[in-house]
Structure formats: structure tokens, C-alpha cells
Amino acid sequence: TTYFDILSTLAGHHTRHSLSATFTAAATWAVQKLNDMGYQAALEPITVGSGTSHNVVANRQGQAPGSRDLVIVCAHLDSVNSAGGISGAAPGADDNASGSAGVLEIGRGLASPPTNHDLRLIVFGGAEQGLFGSKQYVNALSASERAKVRAVINMDMIATVNTPYPTVLIEGAAISQAVMNDLVADAAAYTSLIVQTSLNPF
């Protein structure tokens, strides 16, 4: 399975509106893919207004003895047609099947090699209605879980064709400068992408 295959499957749904049956189908498919890779993955219910949707959360334990930190890689899975509501066509290939496919592709790449720290892959629901999935996830974390978080890599619209040359924008607040520097160095070492950075995150 390639990145393009995953992207095509996710964008193949008529819509991934957070409250639609097709969102649930896409989320359930993502859980199965991650479990097949060896992760401990499950649907976690969230509320979106008066309805229910889901986050997909997958875990892989690191190998370092003793205390381990946690690295989170995430994206939002839902898409929306603002005029069409739940039934409006919203395949969302760019926003944000591209980022969700990136999470699963990173999951595939990191499924076998041992890692020191714990890895958590998340695709959120309810983002387009007001970041419901991510806000509820963060609010449910205990103080000890928050203290373990070493880095969060969030991917949004990572395959859009809106620049004349293949480009990546690495964006974060000042607190994320060290992580951003590592990502810039990796992009330069392993890709031919033009790298842009921003310390003014959306």
C-alpha cells in the first residue's frame, strides 16, 4: 500500500463530514490499517455539537528502559462542504485526506524499526466544526500524560499544488523551534523540497 493508495481510499468517500456514516467508515478503515501494522488502535468517541463522531488513536510502545517520552503524529480526518452540510460532496483529498494519509504512511514506516520513545498516531474528527476532536483529546489528558509529550507533528494539507515548485511549510510557535530545526535539516538531507518556515502558526 502506497501513500497514494491510502489517499485515494480516504478521498474515495463521498464525504468525510464528522457526523456522516462515511466518516465512520473511513475512521474504521484507518483503525484496521493501523492494527494490521502492529499498532494498538481504536476509535475513541467524541461529541460534535449534539452528535457523536470519533478520533482514531493508535499506540506503539518504545524500547527505551525506564521512563519514556511520547511523540504524537496527527492530522484531522474529516472534510466538509460548508454549503452542502452532511450530505454535500466533500472528498477532501487535500483537506485533509493528504494529512491523514501522511499519518498512516509514517505509521507504516515506523511500524518495525525500534524506537526509544512511545509513538501515538491520531486522526481527529470534528476539526472542521470547531476542533472538537483535538480539543477533547487534549482536555482528557492527565497531567502526567501531558508531561510525557516530547513533540507533536500535525499535518494539514500536505499535498496541495499551490506553489510553482514542490515545497514544504514547517510552521510552529517559538517553543517548537528545536523540533522545526530538526525537520528542516531532515527535509534538506532526504528530499528535494524547497523548505519554508513560519513562527506564526495558524
N, C-alpha and C positions, 0 to 999 in steps of 0.2 A: 504494500500500500504506500503510495507516494503522497506528498503534501497536496498535489493537485487532485488526487483521488478523494482525499478527505474533504478538501474544499468543495469539490463537485457534489459530494454526498450531502453536505450541510446546505449548500445553496440550492440543491435539488428540491428542497421543500418549498411549497407554495408560499409559506410564511413561517417565520420562527417568532411570531408575536408571543410574548411571555405567557399569555393565557390561552394559547391555542394548543390543540391536540398535536399539531405538527412540531411545536416546540418540545413537547414532552417526548415525542418520538425521536427527535434529534438528540435530546439530552440522554435518553435511554440508550441510544446507539453509542454515544460517546462513553457512557459508563461501561458498556460491553467491550468497546475497543480498549479502554484503559485496563480493565480487568484481564483481558486477553494478553496484554503486555506484561502483566505481573503486578500491577498496582492494586491497592485496596481501594476500590472506587465505589461510590454510591450516590444516589440522588438525595439531596437534603432539601426539604420543603421550605419555601419562603412565602410570605404574603406580598401580594402586589395589589394595592388597593383593597377591594373586598374579595379578590380572588387568590388562588394559590398557584405558584409556579415552583421552580426548583433551581438550585445550584447543583453542579456536578463537582464533587470533591474527591480527589484521588491522592493517596499517600504512598510513599516509598521510604523505608527507614534507611538512614545512613549507617555506615560501618564504623565510624569513629567510636572508640570506647569512652564510656563515661558520658558527660554532658555533650549534647549535640545542639547545634542551631538549626533553624528552619529556613529554607529558601522556598518562596512561593512564586510560581509562574501562572499567570492568569489572563483572562480575556472575558468579554461578555459574549454569550451565545445568541442572545435574542436579536431580532431585527424588527423593524416597524415601518408601516406605511401610515404616515401621520393622517392622511386624508381618508384612508380606507379602513382604519380600525383593525379589529382582529381578523377579519376575513380578507382584507386588502392584500394584494400580491406584494410580498416583501422577502424575496430570496436572500437579500443581504449578503451577496458574495464578498463585497468589500467591507461593509459594516454590519456584522463583523465575523462572518464565516472565516475571513482571512486570518484574524487573530486567534479564533478558536482552533482552526486547523494548525496554526503555529504551536499552540499549547500541546496538541496531540502529537505533532511531529517532534517537538522537544521531548515529550514523554517517550516516544519510540526510541529516540537517540540515547536517552539516559536510562532506559529500562534495564540494561545489562551491566554497564560498567559500574564498579563500586564507587560510591560517593561518600565523603566524610560526613556530610550533614544530611538531615532529613529533607526530602523534597515533597512539596504539595502542589498539585496541579488543580486549578479551579477554572471552570467556566460558569459564569454567573448568569442568572436570569434577572429579569426586571430592570435591566440597566436603562433601557430607552424610556421607561415610565418614571424614572427618578432614582436610579442606582439602588434599587431596593435590595437586590441580592448581595451586592458587595457591602452595603451599609449594615445589613442584618448579620452578615458573616462576621464583620469586624466587631460589631457590638456584642456578639456572643462569645468572643474570645476572652478567656480568663487573663488575669494579669501575668500569670506565669507563661501562658502561651504567647502573649504579645512580646514578652521579654526574650523569647527564643528566636523571634523573626530577625534574620540576618539581612535579607534582601527580598524585595518584591519586584518582579519584572512583569509589567502589564502591557499587553499587546493589543493595539487598536488600529484597525485599518492598515494592515502591514503590507498589502499587496495592491494598493491603488496606483494607477498610472496617471500621476498628476505632475510629474517632473520630466524634463527632456531626457534625463539620464537616470539609471537605477540609483536610488537614494534611500538612505535610512535616516530618520529623525529620532535621536535619542534625547528624551526630554525628562526632566525631573527637577525637584526643588534642590536647594543648595545642600541639604542633608544627604542627598543621593549622589553627590559629586564623585565619590570614590568608586561607586558601582558604575556610574556613567563612564568614568575614565577607563575602567576595565573593558566595558562594552565597546568603546571607541577603539581601543587597542586591538580587540579581537576582530572587529569589523575590518580594520585595516590589514590585519595579518591573514585573515581567512577568506575575505571577499573582495570584490572589485567595486563595491558600493561607494558612492560619494556619501560621506558621513556629515550630518548636520547635528548640532546640539542646541538645546534650549534650557535655560534655567527658569523659564516662566511656564510651568505646566498648566495645561488646560484644566 
